[in-house]
């Protein structure tokens, strides 16, 4: 499994997300407390960047229509989205955050 360094921990806002790109794939890297998650940075309902939305209670909310996705599974937790978004494996080494595009 190939991991790519995407950012440092300090670049991810507390209870927020950072949009990055890995080989042309948009990825939202989100932080909840000490946990870091990665998922496709495209809402499955409206195709806008999820990283521009709010992060709370292990969910990320799409800023456009309010769909929320579980950061752990990528599954939508409320409409209008009905399709999940892919989630990716994350590993942390020191202050560096690495993501593998192989879906978790």
C-alpha positions as CSV (number, residue, x, y, z in Angstrom):
1,X,0.0,0.0,0.0
2,X,1.5,3.3,-1.1
3,X,1.2,6.3,1.3
4,X,1.8,9.8,0.2
5,X,2.7,12.7,2.5
6,X,-0.1,15.3,2.1
7,X,0.5,17.8,4.9
8,X,1.7,18.4,8.5
9,X,-0.7,18.0,11.4
10,X,-0.4,21.7,12.1
11,X,-1.8,22.5,8.7
12,X,-5.1,20.8,9.5
13,X,-7.5,23.1,11.4
14,X,-8.8,21.9,14.7
15,X,-12.2,20.4,14.1
16,X,-11.8,21.3,10.4
17,X,-10.6,20.1,7.0
18,X,-7.8,20.8,4.5
19,X,-8.2,20.1,0.8
20,X,-5.3,18.4,-0.9
21,X,-4.7,16.6,-4.2
22,X,-3.0,13.2,-4.7
23,X,-2.2,12.3,-8.3
24,X,-5.2,14.3,-9.5
25,X,-7.6,13.0,-6.8
26,X,-9.1,15.6,-4.5
27,X,-8.9,14.6,-0.9
28,X,-10.2,16.2,2.3
29,X,-8.1,15.6,5.3
30,X,-10.1,16.3,8.5
31,X,-9.2,16.4,12.1
32,X,-11.4,15.6,15.1
33,X,-9.4,15.9,18.3
34,X,-6.4,13.7,17.9
35,X,-7.9,11.7,15.1
36,X,-7.3,12.4,11.4
37,X,-9.4,11.2,8.5
38,X,-9.2,11.3,4.7
39,X,-12.0,11.1,2.2
40,X,-12.7,12.1,-1.4
41,X,-13.1,15.9,-1.4
42,X,-16.2,15.9,-3.6
43,X,-19.8,15.8,-2.3
44,X,-21.7,12.8,-3.8
45,X,-24.8,15.0,-4.2
46,X,-23.5,18.3,-5.7
47,X,-19.9,17.7,-6.6
48,X,-18.5,20.6,-4.5
49,X,-15.5,20.5,-2.2
50,X,-16.3,18.9,1.2
51,X,-13.2,20.5,2.7
52,X,-14.9,23.9,2.6
53,X,-17.6,22.7,5.0
54,X,-17.9,22.3,8.7
55,X,-16.5,19.4,10.7
56,X,-18.2,18.3,14.0
57,X,-19.1,15.0,15.8
58,X,-17.1,12.9,13.3
59,X,-19.0,14.3,10.4
60,X,-18.2,16.8,7.6
61,X,-21.0,19.0,6.3
62,X,-21.3,20.0,2.6
63,X,-21.5,23.8,2.6
64,X,-23.9,23.9,-0.4
65,X,-26.9,21.8,0.6
66,X,-26.0,20.6,4.1
67,X,-25.5,16.9,3.4
68,X,-23.3,15.4,6.1
69,X,-20.9,12.5,5.8
70,X,-19.4,10.3,8.5
71,X,-15.6,10.8,8.4
72,X,-15.0,7.2,9.5
73,X,-17.1,5.5,6.8
74,X,-17.9,8.2,4.1
75,X,-21.6,7.3,4.4
76,X,-24.1,10.2,4.3
77,X,-25.9,10.8,7.5
78,X,-28.7,13.1,6.1
79,X,-30.2,14.1,2.8
80,X,-30.0,15.3,0.1
81,X,-26.9,13.0,-0.4
82,X,-27.7,9.3,-0.6
83,X,-24.4,7.9,-1.9
84,X,-21.2,7.6,0.2
85,X,-17.9,9.1,-0.6
86,X,-14.7,7.0,-0.6
87,X,-12.6,7.1,2.6
88,X,-8.8,6.5,2.6
89,X,-6.3,5.2,5.0
90,X,-4.2,7.7,7.0
91,X,-1.0,7.2,8.9
92,X,0.9,9.8,11.0
93,X,4.6,9.8,11.5
94,X,5.7,12.6,13.8
95,X,4.0,15.8,12.4
96,X,3.6,14.4,8.9
97,X,0.2,13.1,7.6
98,X,0.2,10.4,4.9
99,X,-2.7,9.1,2.9
100,X,-3.1,6.0,0.8
101,X,-5.6,6.3,-2.1
102,X,-6.5,2.7,-1.7
103,X,-10.0,2.9,-0.2
104,X,-10.4,1.8,3.4
